[in-house]
Amino acid sequence: MLYRVYQTYADASEPLRAMAQIGIRIGKPFSGIKDMGFSQSLLALLELTARSRLIHVRPSYAVDSITIDGHEVAVREETLLSLPFCDLIHFAKDVAAAQPKMLIVAPLSGHFATLLRDTVKTLLGDHEVYITDWKNARDVPLSEGPFGFDDYVDYIIACLEKIGPGAHVFAVCQPCVQALAAVAVMAEERNPAEPRSMTLMAGPIDTRVNPSKVNALATSKPIEWFEKNLISRVPFRLPGAGRKVYPGFVQLYAFMSMNMERHIKAHRDLYHHLANGRVEDAQAIMTFYDEYFAVLDLPAEFYIETVKVVFQEALLAKGKLTHRGRKVDPRAIRRTALLTVEGERDDICSVGQTAAAHILCNGLRLHLKRHHYQVGVGHYGTFSGRRWSGQIYPVIRNLVLAMN
């Protein structure tokens, strides 16, 4: 019911946004002529109206080239492996010397993997980069079956096996739990594709430590409440018709509600920038929200299991997590170096939650375990922005070089 209401509203309001787009196209050539009635203020209002929508298609990574040693090198996207709920994307480039292979495990949490565009660009300078490009569950036919927590772990293993031995894994936020579980399973099975290093970036390894607002929300209700109130079926006119999902628009609202004043101020600033001709300032805000308002639906099984396993019961931290019926034992990890990264101002994954991985991976010798605490950044600042590229990334690069 919830999804049908949303989709009906989105469809009904589309003509209004289309009219606003037409108004913008007509008005821009005359925006400097007052008697035509197209003032900058009116155009700013039309722009905000045209942008008042969510999109459900993955934006472009827009990574066409990278500068290496002062030379511009072309980058092309290749689909190395296509699975029902995810593509393994390789950002291929032609360089003289082989570079370390890095798998970025992107979060499956309401946004597309393109949210890590800045992460990809930074890593590309020194690495052969791959990423888990998650598909929108509303576009996956019901015939493909369910997708749960164990499937996510299996996908990480499949991606590492496809890339081949000698790779490194880099997990951002939510999939840090699954990445650690995948590496533990591979270590126990002596899988040849076991990665040489594992970077866990701002992830909920132990949500009992310094609980955040996200943790409080997840533990405030019984799991039945989440199933009843947050899960919807994809409307019948879409490819994934009938599939149960946690809609991306619900996830977006939950994230926005944590900092609603900040988002309102951003759009107020956008209006004033547009109305006063400050194009660059306006473009920075629009670029951010173009990505932020691109949402994807999560398979219901995965969402519910994640809430229960990671946030409500903290099974990995308690040593009770299982994969396909077998206990996951992080102590089996003995050859994969571990780096954890946390941000001082992270209000999604609090300080201490990711560092808990070091306690679990007590089979690793001390020289294979590192932790980086970054002052002055929030959640997104750990993998994008100035401090990410200037202070955090060098730590990751050095670890990879040491283990390659």
N, C-alpha and C positions, 0 to 999 in steps of 0.2 A: 504493500500500500504506500509506504513512504517513498519508494523509488518512483512509482507511477505519478504521485503528486509532484515530485521534483521534475520529472521529465515532461509532464504536462505544462508546468509553469515555464520551463526552459523553452519548450516549443512555442508556447503562446507569446512569449516576450521577444522571440527572435525577430518578428517584423519591426518592432520598435528599434531594436539595435541596428537593423538593416537600414531603416530610415535615417538614423543618426549617422551611419557611414556615408549615405548619399549626401546628407547635409554637409558633412566634412569635405567631401570631394568637390561639392559645388562652392562651398564657402571659402576654402583656402586661397583660391586665386584672387578673391575679392576682399580678403581679410583686412587689407590696408585701406579700403574705401568705405568710409563711414556710412554714406547714404545707401549702400547696398544692404546694410543691416547685419553684416557678418562681422561682428566685433570679436576680438580675441576671447572675451569672456564667454560668448555664445559658442564659439568653436571648442573652448575648453569643456563646456557643459556637454556638448555633443560627443566629445572624445570619451568622457567618463561614462556617458550612457552607452556608447558603442562597446565599451570595454567591460560592462557589467554582466559578464558571463563566465562560465567555466568551460574549459575544453577537455575532451576526453581522448585526444590523440597525442601521441608522443611528439614533443617539439624536436627540432633538429639539434644534434650535438654541436653543429657549427664549428667543427674542428677540421679545417681544410688543410692547414699547414702548421708547422712548428719550427722554431728557429733552433738549430743545433750548431754550436761552434761558429756562430755568426752567419750561417747559411740557412736559407728557408727550404724546408723539406716538406713535400706534399704528403698529406695524410688521407687515407681512404678507409672507409668503413667496410668490413667484410663480416658476413655472418658465418662464423666457424661451426656453430652447432645450433640447431633449431629444435627446441622442445615445446610441448604444448603451452606452457605458461612462461617461457623465457627463451630469449635468443642470447647466445654467447657472441658478443660483438668484439672483433679485433680491429684496433686502430692501426692498420698496417702502414708502414713507411719504409722507404729504401734508404738504408744507412750502411756505411762500409763495414762497421764492426758490430758483432752481435751484442744485444743488450739484454739485461735480466728480464725475464718474463714476469709480469705482474697482473694478477687477477683482482680486479676491484669487485667486491661483493656489495652490490647496491642494496639499500633497504627496500623492502616491499611494504610500504607504509603510507600509501595514499598519493605519492608523487612518483613521476617517472624517474628513471635512472639519470636522465639529463640534468637533474638537480646537481649532479656531481660533475658537471661540465668543467668547472674550474679545477677540480681535482684531476680529471683526465689530462687537461692541458699541461698542468704542472708535471705530472708523472711522465708524460710523453718525452720530455727532453732527455731522460736517462734510461727509460724502460720501454720494453715491448708491452703495450697495454691492452688488456682485455677487460670486458665488463659484463656483468649479468644484466641484461636489458629486459626487465620484467614486462610482460604483456598485460594489458588491461583485462581483468577477468570478465568484464561484460562483453568482451569480444571473443572469448574462448567458448566454443560450442559445448553444450552440456555433455555431449558424447565423449569428450576427452576425460571425463571423470573428475573426481575431487582433487584438491591440492592442499596438503596439510603440512605440519611441522616437519615430519620425517621426509616428505617429498623435497622440501627446501634443502635439507641436509644432503639428500641424494643428488640434487641438482648441482650443489657446490662440488661434490666429489666428481660428478660427471664432467663438469667444466674443467677441473684440474687434470683429469685423465685425458681430456681432449687436448689441452694445452701441452701436456707431457711432463716428464720428470724435470726437476730443477726450477719450477716456478715458485713464486712468492704470492701470498694471499693478503689482501688488504680489505678488511670489512669495516663498513661505516654504519654506526648506530645499531639499529635493531638486529641485523644479521650477525652481530658479533657472537651471539649465543650459538647460532647454527654453524658459524664458521669454526668456532672452537670445538663444537661437537663433531663436525666433519673431519677436522684434522685428527681428533682423538680416535675416531673410527678408523681412519686411514693408517694411523700409527699402529694401532692394535693389529690390524690386518697386514701390516708391512706392505702397504700399497706403494708401488714404485713412484707414483705421482705425488706422494706426500710432499707438501711444500717445504722449502728451505727456511722460510720465515713467515711469521703470521703477525700482522699489525691489526690490533683491535682499537678502533677509533670511536671513542665516546659511546660505548655500548653497554646495555643493561645486564652485565654478567651476574651481578648480585644486587637486585633491586631492594633488598632489605637495608642496604647501606645508604644512609642519608637520603631518604625517600623524597622524590620530587613531586610536583603537581600531577605529572603523568602517572606515577606510581600510586598516588592517593586516589586518583580517579579509578584506576584499574582494580583497586582493592576495596573500593567503597560499596560495591554491589556484588551480589552472588553472580556466578557465571551465567545462570539462567536469565538474569536481567539483561545481560549483553545479548544473549541469543534472541530474546523476545523483542527488545527495543532497538537494536542497532543493525540487525540482519534483515536484508530485503532480497526479493527476487528480481532479476534483471527483466525489464519489460519485454514483451514478446516481439517487438519490431527490431530488436537488436540481435547480433549474432549469438550472444551468450544467453538468449532467452531462457528463462526458467532457472538459471543458475543462482544459487544463494550466494550473496556477496555482502561484504561490509563496504558500503558505497564510499567512494573517494570524497564526495561532497560532505558527507558526515564527518569524516576524518579531518577535512580542511576546516570545517566549522569548529571542531574540538580544538585544533591547534590555534585558530584565530582567537577563540574565546579566552585563551590564556593571556593574550596580549592585545585585546581588542582596541584599547586606546591607541596603541602604536600603529595599528593598521588604519584606523580612522584618521589619525594625524597624517599618515603617509598619503592618503587620497586627498586630504585637504591641501597638503603641500603640492600634490600633483596638479590640482586645479589652479592654484595660484601660479605655479611655474608656467603652465600652459597659457594662462590668461595674460601673463606678463612677458611672454616670449623667451623664457629661460629654457631653451630647447634641451640642452645637455642635462640639466638637473631633472627635467621631466622624463627624459629618455632613461635615465638610470632607474627611476622608480618604475616606469613601464616595463623595462626589461626584467626586473625582479618579479613583478606580478604576472607577467606573461608565463613565467615558469611556475610560480606559486599557484596560479589558478588552473594549471594543467594537472588534472587529477585522474587517478586510475582506481578501479575497484579492486579490493582484495578478496580472494576466495574465502568464503565464510569459515571453512574448516581451519584454514591457516590462521585467520584472525582470532577465532575463539580459542584455539589451542595455544597461541602465543600469549594471549591474556592470562590464560590459566597456568601454563607451564612456566612462563618467564616472570610475569608480574605478580600473580596471586600465590603461586606455590614455590617459586624460585628453585625449581628442581635441580638445575645444573649446580647451583651454589651449594645445595644440600647433598650433592652426590647421589641423587635419585633419578636423574634424567636417563631415559632409555631411547634407543633408536632401533626401530623394527624389533622391539621386544628384548634387545640386549642392552645392558647397562653401559652408559657412556663414561669412560674413565680417562679424564685429562692427564692422569699420572702416566699414561702410556706414551705421552708425547715426550720424546727424549732427544730428537734431532732437529726439530723445527724451532728456531729462535722466536721468542715472544717479545713484542713491543706493544705496550698499552699507552694510549694518549687520552688525556682528559683536559677539559677547558675550565678555567676558574669560574666562569659565569654561566656555565651550562645549566639551564633550567629544565632541560628535558631528561638528560642522563647525568645525574649529580656526581660530584667528585667522590671517588672511592668505589663506585659501582663497576667500572671497567678494570681498575687496578686489582680487583678481587681475583682476576684470572691468574695472577701470580701465585696465589695461595693454592688454587686448584691444580696448577701445572707444577707440582712439586717434584716431578721426575726430571725436570730440566735443571742442568747445572747453572750456577749463578751467572756465569759469563754469557749465557744464552737468554737472559731475562733483563729487560729494560723497561723503564717507565718514564714518560714525559708529561709533565704538568705545565700547561701553557697559561701563563698569566694574561689576563685582559681579554679573553675571548669567551663567547658563548658557544652554543652547540654548533651552529653553522660555521663559526670562525675556526673550528678545528680542522675543517676540510676545504675552506674557501677563504679568499681574502689575503691581505698582506701578511698577517702573522702566520697563516698556513704555509704560504710559499716561502717566506723568509726565515721562519724559525722552526716550524714543525717538520716541513718536508726534508730539510737537511738531515734530521735525525733518522728518518725513514730511509733515505738514500744511503746513509752510512751503514745502517744495519744490513741492507740488501747487499751492498758491496762486500761487507765482511763475510756474508754467508753465501755469496755466489761462487 
